[in-house]
Amino acid sequence: MNKHTTTKASIAVGAGALLAIALPLSASAHVTITPYTTEPGSYALITVKVPNESATASTKIVEVDIPTNSPFASVSYVPVAGWDVALVTEQLPKPVKLDGNELKEAVTKVIWTAQPGHEIRDGELQLFPLSVGPVPDTGKILLPTTQTYTDGTVVAWSDSGTQADHPAPVLYVTDAPVVSHDADAEVTSASQDESLRSTDAASASSSDAVARGLGIGGLVLGAIGVALAVVIMRRTAAS
């Protein structure tokens, strides 16, 4: 086998392996929060999950907007190593009654900025915990998030609806979580607790099915790459 043939075989094997790995990783590259449900009046500890979606740039800034029509009286953060945090407090357009008090100003934005060398790189995921409360008695709270890359690219996770390309993270309070890709499809069970349990089960089942499908697809593509390499080597040996 000559050097040129060996190189072609290696490329075929490598391509199959890369496809097998890349497909599962690209399946859930969205900015999300967990947990995504809470109770009115509670103090919720949520985590903003930020994956890096660029193969050539790193994430250096993450900004979460808190709506002024459903603010929190208290917003605090858990320090993340290598990241500086700023809480932006502003006057609200109009006072909001919350937990028996009138709120005239509140934190409207949380900004995390990476220190040099701590950016979120390709293939990495960073977690940003926040404590917020008391949670307003409302249906759901959208938390639009902006992701800024080292090459200047800015991605706004601010769209509504699960079919959007860049959906905003949502904290469900009294509304039932969306359980399908249809933005209008929500759980309608009379019992909120049963609805949430059904939603969690459906979501887990759907996620498992997608993961299995992507994993099988990746393995098939990897096998094709190996098969191509074997064919090339046999043809070379026969010539």
C-alpha positions, -999 to +999 in steps of 0.1 A: +000+000+000+015+034-010+014+065+010-013+082-011-037+052-006-030+051+032-039+088+034-072+083+015-081+054+039-073+075+069-095+103+057-124+080+051-121+065+086-117+099+101-147+114+083-170+086+095-158+090+131-163+128+130-198+125+117-206+099+144-195+123+171-208+156+156-244+146+150-253+139+187-235+170+198-255+193+175-289+180+186-294+202+216-272+232+212-296+258+227-294+281+256-318+268+282-326+270+319-331+243+345-353+237+362-378+253+339-408+252+363-414+268+397-442+280+420-455+315+425-440+332+456-410+309+457-373+317+455-360+296+426-325+285+420-322+282+382-292+275+361-286+291+327-269+264+304-249+280+276-232+257+250-208+271+225-221+267+189-191+280+169-162+259+157-140+289+152-149+313+181-155+311+218-183+326+239-170+355+259-202+373+271-236+360+283-264+384+291-298+374+305-327+400+304-353+400+331-386+414+319-398+446+337-434+435+338-426+404+359-395+414+378-379+398+409-373+416+441-342+396+447-316+384+422-283+369+433-257+348+415-234+319+424-198+329+414-184+311+383-147+306+382-131+328+355-162+349+349-171+384+361-207+392+369-227+425+368-262+430+380-279+459+362-306+476+383-330+500+366-362+520+374-392+500+363-415+517+337-442+515+363-443+501+399-451+464+402-469+449+432-450+418+443-455+398+474-474+426+491-448+452+482-446+478+455-414+473+435-402+505+418-367+493+407-353+458+400-325+439+384-333+439+347-301+423+333-274+399+345-241+400+325-213+374+327-180+383+311-152+358+307-118+365+320-090+359+294-086+321+289-119+312+304-142+317+274-166+288+264-148+270+236-159+247+209-176+216+224-179+231+259-209+240+280-209+265+309-234+267+337-245+300+353-266+296+385-290+324+396-313+327+426-345+347+418-376+355+438-401+359+450-415+345+417-444+366+404-478+349+401-479+348+363-481+322+336-445+321+324-415+343+323-393+346+292-356+352+299-341+364+266-304+357+265-277+372+244-245+352+235-214+371+223-185+354+206-148+364+204-152+370+167-179+396+173-208+374+164-239+380+186-267+355+189-299+366+205-319+338+222-351+358+223-377+343+201-410+329+214-422+295+204-404+261+205-401+260+167-380+292+166-344+290+156-333+308+187-360+303+214-357+323+246-353+303+278-387+301+296-395+297+333-430+283+336-449+294+367-487+287+364-487+278+327-481+242+318-448+237+299-449+233+261-446+196+253-442+196+215-426+217+188-459+234+182-458+267+201-495+264+210-494+228+222-495+229+260-506+205+287-543+209+295-547+185+324-568+197+353-541+188+377-510+210+374-488+185+393-499+156+370-493+179+340-458+186+350-450+149+356-465+140+323-445+167+306-413+155+322-420+119+311-428+129+276-398+151+273-375+124+286-390+098+262-386+122+233-351+131+242-341+094+245-357+086+212-338+114+194-305+105+211-309+068+201-317+078+165-288+102+163-264+077+179-274+049+154-271+073+125-236+083+137-225+047+140-238+039+105-219+068+091-188+057+109-192+022+096-195+035+061-162+054+065-145+022+077-159+002+048-146+027+023-112+024+038-113-014+036-124-012-001-095+012-009-070-010+008-082-042-010-081-025-044-046-013-038-035-048-027-050-064-058-034-039-082 
